[in-house]
């Protein structure tokens, strides 16, 4: 299995955008085979119609590359409480970023690393190569959120299909994660709704709406687009083993 270095991506994210932190020598995916990058990151996704699962629903299974869409969030409308926290974190150069210290990223924050979707009629599992090998379980069996849910790093997710769209409702968060590497805060009242659509073989679109009456003055919606990578597999990545971020998160 050949690999593609994330050094330049990490530098750009840490220095230019300060949106997400990742180890400088971490490796991302290129598929087994040529090793010349022709079917690795930067290559166009495959073309073709949207595949369907055995139950007739759109099939979201496979490995998906977020590319730079992981930075997409737009201008989140913050309350004075959240804005003060945000300014403090930015002024301190994000030195306390939980993800930079190998804690879970939370939802909807993601890294530039690949994600693998495993789909069954009653459950969709998302496996994240980055961060701390995080995973999410999106329950499709009709259950409701538990009455005593949370506080959880990744929240509690239930899902249902609306025609061709997978709608995921997540609550039960703690208030320890950041929404991005710049320090956008949220409270334990965060409510995230994701709408996954696969318009064709090569693309997965996600519309994300965040609600938090303590942190946001109104609901905020943004989108991300993932690219299908049929020749990739997620690989082992242990943040604690080679975390070069922590020593650089020194603040002012």
N, C-alpha and C positions, 0 to 999 in steps of 0.2 A: 504494500500500500504506500503510494507516494503521498507527500504532504505539501501544502502551500503555506509559507510563513506568513504570520499575521503581524510581523514587526511594523510595517508601514501603517497598517490599519490601526494598530494600538497607539502608535505615535500620533496619528492624526486625531484619534478619538480623545486622547489624553491632553494633547497640547492645543489643537485647533478648536475642538468642539467641547471638550471636557464633558462628554455625554455618557460615556461608559468606560469602565476600566477593565483591562484584561492583561494577563501576563505577556510581556514582550516576546518571549520565546514560545508562546503557545502555538499549537498547530491547528490549522483548519483542514477541511477536506479537499483532497482531489481524489478522483476515483482510481481504483486499481487499473493498471494497464499502461498506457503510453508514458505518463508522467511528464508530458510536454505542455500541460495546461490547456490543451485544445478542448477538453471536455470538463475542465475544472471551473473554478470561480471566474466569472467574467464571460464564460461561454453562454450563448443564448440557450434558453430552455427548449425542450423538445416541443414540436408542434403536433397538433391533433385534437380530436374532440375530448371532452370531459369523460373520464371513465366512470362507470357505475359499479357499486358493490352488488353482491348477490341479492340484497333486498331491494334493489332499484334506486337506492339513495346515491347521491354523488359520492364517489370514493375519494377521500382525502388522504388515504394511506401513502406512505413513502417519506422520503427525506426532502426537506424544504430548506432553501437558502434564503435568509432574510435580507442578505446584502446590506446596503446602507439604509434600508427602510426601517431598521431598528432605531434610527435616530428620529424618525418622524413622530412628532407629538403636537407641534404647533404651540400657540400661545395659550397656556392654560389660565383661566380667569381665577385668580387666587383671592381669598379673603385676607383681611389685614393680618390675621393670626398666621396664616400659611405664608404670606408674603414676607413677613419678618423672619421666619425660619429659613425661607429660601435665600434671602439676602445674606443671612448669617453664614449659611453653608457655602454660598458662592464666594463670599468674602474670605472664607477660610480655606479656599481652594479644594473643597470637597474632601478634606482629609479624613472625615469620619464616614465615608461612603461604605455602607455595609457590604456591598458586592466587592469592593476593593479589599475587604478583609475576609473574603470567602464565606460570607453569609448569603442566604438565598436572595435572589433578585426581586422576587414577588411578581405581581401581575398589575399592569401589563408590561412591565419592563422586561426586555430581552437583550441578549448579547448578539454579536454578529455571527455567532456559531450556528451550525445547522440544528434543526429540530426534526425529530422523526415522529410521524403520526401513525398510530396503530388503531385501526377502526374495526369495531364489531357493531352489531345491531344495538347493543345495550350500553356500550362504553367506547369512548375514544380516549386514548392515552397519548399524551404529548411528552416525549423524551427529549430533554435539552442537553446537547453535548457540552455547552459552556456552563459557566458559573460553578455550581457544585453538583453537577449531574442532576439537576432538578427534574421533577416530573409532575405532570398534572393528570388528574382523572376527571373526565367530563362524562357524568352519568346521564345515560339516555333511557333509563328504565322507568321514568315517570315519578321518581322520588322527589320530595321537596327538601329544602334545606333543613338540617336538624335545628331544633329549637335552641339548643345550647351550643351552636356552632362558634368556633373560634375561641381566642384569637389565633390565627394561623398565618404563617409566612406566605403561603400560596393561595389562601382562601379555600372556600368550599364551592365547587362548580357543579351545577346541574345544566342539562342541555336538552334541546328539542329541535326538531326540524320544522321549518316554515317553508314549504315547497322545496326549493333547491338550496336553501340557506340553513346552515347549522348555527343556532342561536345558543350562546353560552352565557349563563347568569352566575356571577361569582360574588360572594359576600364572605363575611367572617374573618376579615384581615386583622392582623395586628397593625400597629402604627410604626413599625421599626424599619420598613423598607423605604427606599427612595423610588420615585417614579422615573428618574433618569439620573445620569452621572453628575448633573449640575446641582442636584439636591432638591428637586421638586418634592414637597412633602404631601402626605395625606394623613388622614386620621383613621381610627378603627371603624369609621362609618363609610369607608370607601365601598362603592358598588360598581362593578365593572360588567358591562354587557358587550359581548363580542359576536359579530355576525360574519361567519366564514362562508365564502362562496368560491367555487372553482369554475371560472368561465370556460376554461379549456384545459388541455393536458398540462400545459407548462406553468400555469399561474394559479396562485391562491391569494385571494383578496380578503383582508380582514378589516372590517369597520369596528372601531372600538369607541365605546362611550363610557366615560367615567363620571360618576356622581359622588359627591361628598359634601354634605351641607356645612361641615365645619371648615373644610379646606378650599372649596370652590364656590364662587358666587353663582354659578350656574353649571349645568352639565356641559361636558366638553367632549367632542367627537373628532376623531382623526382616523386615518387609514394607513395600512401597511400592505405591501405586496411581496409575497414569497415566490421564489422560482423553484420549480421541480427539478431535482437532481437524481435521476433514476440510477446512476452509477455510483452514487455516494453511499457511505454508511457512516453513522456517527461513531466516534472513536472515544476511547477512554481519556478523560481529562480530569485531573485531580488538582483543584485550585490550591489546596494547602501544601502540596508537594513542592511547587515552584512558584510561589507568589512573590513576584518582584514589585507588585503594586504597593504593598504596605510600607516599604521603606521609602517610597517616593511621596506618599501621602502625608506630608509634614505640615501643611498649612502655612500660616504666616507666623 
